[in-house]
Amino acid sequence: MGQWWGQDSAVAAAATQCLATSIPPCGYATEAMRAVLQAWWALPRDEAVVHVHPGTLPLPPTTVTETETEIEAGEAGTEEHAVVVVREHVVAEIAAYNAGSRRVLEKLGFRDFGSWEEPDTQLHRLGQPLLMGHFVLPSPS
């Protein structure tokens, strides 16, 4: 008798790859996200300056390479921002109660960097507080 995934070679190849990873088993969502991430990382890149939440950075705040002062429009004061050079990261947000999405992200190597409440955007819960989990995945190279 054949394996649990049957005789379909594409399904068998995906299942074999999935089972070879460190956190089996994989489902359709994990395999779909793995393919999306592979395509994303294959896109050409240019250097860019972006402002991000400090929790997404792999470095502790003490490893700042340079400090700049920035005056924000409409404010009288200045704000200090640490400038740190890091490789690109992918950030994902999920509803904290969604255990299935959390498991998919964990299987793909995302790490949890915090959660906070945001207004819900679903019509039946519009504006109600929703606890969101935030995850980050560094580039593979």
Residue frames as qw, qx, qy, qz and C-alpha x, y, z in Angstrom:
[[0.000, 0.890, 0.457, 0.000, 0.00, 0.00, 0.00],
 [0.383, 0.613, -0.019, 0.691, 1.21, 3.55, -0.81],
 [0.252, -0.035, -0.446, 0.858, 2.18, 6.25, 1.61],
 [0.062, 0.612, 0.626, -0.479, -0.52, 8.33, 3.33],
 [0.153, 0.596, -0.097, -0.782, -0.22, 11.01, 0.63],
 [0.791, 0.490, 0.300, -0.209, -1.07, 8.55, -2.15],
 [0.764, 0.127, 0.414, 0.478, 0.60, 8.14, -5.52],
 [0.292, 0.937, 0.131, 0.141, 0.47, 11.79, -6.73],
 [0.741, 0.120, -0.137, 0.646, 4.13, 12.73, -7.28],
 [0.065, 0.626, -0.060, 0.775, 3.62, 16.49, -6.63],
 [0.657, -0.649, -0.011, -0.385, 1.87, 15.79, -3.34],
 [0.935, -0.201, -0.125, 0.264, 4.49, 13.16, -2.46],
 [0.551, 0.369, -0.150, 0.733, 7.33, 15.62, -3.17],
 [0.214, -0.674, 0.077, -0.703, 5.71, 18.34, -1.04],
 [0.828, -0.521, -0.053, -0.200, 5.05, 15.90, 1.79],
 [0.877, 0.014, -0.167, 0.451, 8.61, 14.58, 1.64],
 [0.296, 0.505, -0.162, 0.794, 10.02, 18.13, 1.79],
 [0.477, -0.658, 0.010, -0.582, 7.67, 18.99, 4.62],
 [0.917, -0.385, -0.100, -0.008, 8.56, 15.90, 6.64],
 [0.750, 0.207, -0.202, 0.595, 12.27, 16.67, 6.18],
 [0.024, -0.703, 0.148, -0.695, 11.86, 20.01, 8.00],
 [0.188, 0.179, -0.751, 0.607, 12.38, 20.29, 11.72],
 [0.338, 0.131, 0.558, -0.746, 8.71, 20.80, 12.63],
 [0.265, -0.144, -0.787, -0.539, 6.43, 18.40, 10.75],
 [0.478, 0.370, 0.695, 0.390, 3.68, 17.93, 9.74],
 [0.023, 0.239, -0.173, -0.955, 2.95, 20.62, 7.18],
 [0.424, 0.579, 0.665, -0.207, -0.43, 21.47, 5.72],
 [0.454, 0.659, 0.426, 0.422, -1.62, 23.37, 2.71],
 [0.094, -0.993, -0.062, -0.042, -1.24, 26.77, 4.39],
 [0.568, -0.641, 0.370, 0.361, 2.37, 26.08, 5.38],
 [0.636, 0.116, 0.557, 0.521, 3.29, 24.88, 1.90],
 [0.287, 0.835, 0.360, 0.303, 1.55, 27.84, 0.25],
 [0.240, -0.963, 0.094, 0.075, 3.31, 30.33, 2.52],
 [0.670, -0.381, 0.451, 0.450, 6.65, 28.58, 1.99],
 [0.556, 0.428, 0.500, 0.508, 6.20, 29.02, -1.80],
 [0.059, 0.961, 0.197, 0.184, 5.21, 32.70, -1.38],
 [0.462, -0.822, 0.237, 0.235, 8.27, 33.34, 0.81],
 [0.692, -0.084, 0.494, 0.520, 10.60, 31.61, -1.66],
 [0.395, 0.684, 0.407, 0.458, 9.22, 33.81, -4.46],
 [0.187, -0.979, -0.075, -0.026, 9.49, 36.91, -2.24],
 [0.572, -0.649, 0.339, 0.371, 13.14, 36.31, -1.35],
 [0.658, 0.172, 0.512, 0.524, 13.96, 35.70, -5.05],
 [0.252, 0.923, 0.263, 0.123, 12.85, 39.23, -6.03],
 [0.535, 0.394, -0.150, 0.732, 15.59, 41.81, -6.77],
 [0.449, -0.754, -0.349, 0.329, 16.48, 44.15, -3.90],
 [0.295, 0.673, -0.093, 0.672, 17.63, 47.77, -3.54],
 [0.362, -0.151, -0.558, 0.731, 18.96, 49.41, -0.41],
 [0.247, -0.688, -0.362, -0.578, 16.31, 51.41, 1.46],
 [0.059, 0.120, -0.588, 0.798, 15.84, 53.29, 4.71],
 [0.508, -0.490, -0.553, -0.444, 12.71, 52.32, 6.63],
 [0.267, -0.396, 0.520, -0.708, 11.42, 53.05, 10.12],
 [0.658, -0.149, -0.716, -0.179, 10.44, 49.88, 11.97],
 [0.719, -0.637, 0.021, -0.278, 9.30, 48.72, 15.38],
 [0.036, -0.696, 0.698, -0.166, 12.44, 48.00, 17.46],
 [0.745, -0.178, 0.594, -0.248, 11.12, 44.53, 18.35],
 [0.878, 0.466, 0.060, -0.092, 11.56, 43.43, 14.75],
 [0.322, 0.784, -0.520, 0.108, 15.31, 44.00, 14.85],
 [0.918, -0.069, -0.366, 0.139, 17.59, 41.08, 15.67],
 [0.469, 0.299, -0.412, 0.722, 20.02, 43.35, 17.53],
 [0.369, -0.653, -0.519, 0.411, 19.68, 44.64, 21.08],
 [0.106, 0.969, 0.192, 0.112, 19.16, 48.43, 21.29],
 [0.470, -0.774, 0.247, 0.344, 22.71, 48.92, 22.61],
 [0.638, -0.036, 0.530, 0.557, 24.26, 47.97, 19.24],
 [0.333, 0.904, 0.219, -0.158, 23.42, 51.30, 17.61],
 [0.713, 0.144, 0.214, 0.652, 25.88, 52.34, 14.93],
 [0.163, 0.208, 0.116, 0.957, 24.82, 55.97, 14.59],
 [0.007, 0.644, 0.645, -0.410, 22.26, 58.40, 16.00],
 [0.123, 0.331, 0.353, 0.866, 20.38, 61.05, 14.09],
 [0.118, 0.419, 0.505, -0.746, 18.03, 63.78, 15.24],
 [0.043, 0.369, 0.712, 0.596, 14.83, 64.14, 13.30],
 [0.227, 0.207, 0.307, -0.900, 12.30, 66.94, 13.59],
 [0.184, 0.415, 0.878, 0.148, 8.83, 65.64, 12.89],
 [0.053, -0.370, -0.360, -0.855, 6.42, 67.88, 10.97],
 [0.472, -0.626, -0.330, -0.525, 4.08, 69.82, 13.22],
 [0.762, -0.558, -0.263, 0.198, 5.99, 69.07, 16.42],
 [0.030, -0.957, 0.239, -0.159, 8.24, 71.52, 18.21],
 [0.623, -0.592, 0.509, 0.043, 10.56, 68.88, 19.69],
 [0.433, 0.528, -0.700, -0.212, 13.04, 66.46, 18.25],
 [0.946, -0.177, 0.183, -0.198, 13.16, 62.70, 18.42],
 [0.120, -0.596, 0.777, 0.164, 16.25, 60.52, 18.56],
 [0.942, 0.225, 0.004, -0.250, 16.21, 57.50, 16.25],
 [0.559, -0.441, 0.654, 0.256, 18.78, 54.75, 16.24],
 [0.648, 0.588, -0.339, -0.344, 20.11, 53.93, 12.79],
 [0.599, -0.302, 0.741, 0.038, 20.94, 50.26, 12.45],
 [0.483, 0.429, -0.583, -0.493, 21.83, 48.47, 9.23],
 [0.569, -0.062, 0.796, -0.198, 20.13, 45.06, 9.01],
 [0.010, -0.041, -0.854, -0.519, 19.02, 42.66, 6.31],
 [0.502, -0.169, -0.278, -0.802, 15.41, 42.68, 5.19],
 [0.166, 0.081, 0.900, -0.394, 12.75, 41.02, 7.33],
 [0.367, -0.357, -0.622, -0.592, 9.19, 39.89, 6.65],
 [0.183, -0.029, 0.610, -0.771, 6.66, 40.85, 9.31],
 [0.348, -0.337, -0.779, -0.398, 3.32, 39.09, 9.83],
 [0.324, -0.138, 0.430, -0.832, 0.33, 40.06, 11.94],
 [0.403, -0.254, -0.840, -0.260, -2.31, 37.58, 13.07],
 [0.608, -0.571, -0.029, -0.550, -5.21, 37.61, 15.49],
 [0.096, -0.500, 0.783, -0.356, -3.66, 36.31, 18.71],
 [0.731, -0.044, 0.522, -0.438, -6.48, 33.77, 19.17],
 [0.822, 0.465, -0.195, -0.265, -5.74, 32.16, 15.77],
 [0.669, -0.474, 0.564, 0.092, -3.65, 29.15, 16.81],
 [0.836, 0.354, 0.373, 0.194, -3.55, 27.71, 13.28],
 [0.404, 0.877, -0.077, 0.248, -1.95, 30.84, 11.81],
 [0.367, -0.809, 0.453, -0.079, 0.51, 30.99, 14.70],
 [0.827, -0.174, 0.519, 0.127, 1.55, 27.39, 14.04],
 [0.723, 0.617, 0.186, 0.248, 2.06, 28.07, 10.31],
 [0.127, 0.932, -0.254, 0.225, 4.31, 31.05, 11.10],
 [0.581, -0.628, 0.517, -0.035, 6.29, 29.06, 13.68],
 [0.882, 0.111, 0.423, 0.176, 6.84, 26.20, 11.21],
 [0.591, 0.734, 0.085, 0.323, 8.20, 28.71, 8.70],
 [0.648, 0.023, -0.235, 0.724, 10.70, 30.14, 11.21],
 [0.108, -0.735, -0.072, -0.665, 8.92, 33.37, 12.23],
 [0.393, -0.170, -0.663, 0.615, 9.55, 34.51, 15.79],
 [0.237, -0.832, -0.493, -0.093, 7.00, 36.26, 18.00],
 [0.382, 0.185, -0.227, 0.877, 8.04, 39.82, 18.87],
 [0.081, 0.141, 0.454, -0.876, 4.99, 40.96, 20.78],
 [0.046, -0.562, -0.772, -0.294, 1.29, 41.62, 20.75],
 [0.038, 0.202, 0.283, -0.937, -0.94, 44.60, 21.22],
 [0.327, 0.598, 0.691, -0.241, -4.55, 45.61, 20.77],
 [0.007, -0.076, 0.415, 0.907, -5.81, 47.18, 17.58],
 [0.581, 0.278, 0.256, -0.721, -9.34, 48.03, 16.44],
 [0.530, 0.161, 0.821, 0.136, -10.97, 45.08, 14.66],
 [0.198, 0.321, -0.392, -0.839, -11.79, 45.60, 10.97],
 [0.025, -0.260, -0.941, -0.216, -14.32, 42.79, 10.59],
 [0.273, -0.402, -0.308, -0.818, -17.77, 44.26, 9.94],
 [0.666, -0.530, -0.484, -0.204, -19.47, 42.36, 12.77],
 [0.678, -0.521, -0.252, 0.453, -16.78, 43.53, 15.25],
 [0.405, 0.659, 0.068, 0.630, -15.81, 46.85, 13.68],
 [0.059, -0.754, 0.225, -0.614, -13.78, 48.98, 16.06],
 [0.831, -0.542, 0.026, -0.127, -13.81, 46.49, 18.94],
 [0.178, -0.749, 0.638, 0.026, -10.40, 45.76, 20.50],
 [0.974, 0.195, -0.111, -0.024, -8.59, 42.81, 18.95],
 [0.538, -0.660, 0.480, 0.212, -5.34, 41.39, 20.32],
 [0.750, 0.625, -0.213, -0.035, -2.90, 41.00, 17.41],
 [0.797, -0.389, 0.317, 0.335, 0.24, 38.86, 17.47],
 [0.371, 0.874, -0.283, -0.140, 3.25, 40.19, 15.57],
 [0.893, -0.143, 0.340, 0.256, 5.92, 37.93, 14.07],
 [0.202, 0.855, -0.388, -0.278, 9.17, 38.53, 12.17],
 [0.929, 0.088, 0.280, 0.225, 11.27, 36.41, 9.79],
 [0.153, -0.741, 0.401, 0.516, 14.77, 37.53, 8.73],
 [0.675, 0.590, -0.330, -0.295, 15.94, 37.02, 5.15],
 [0.988, -0.104, 0.094, 0.066, 17.54, 33.63, 4.53],
 [0.786, 0.238, -0.017, 0.570, 20.83, 35.05, 3.22]]
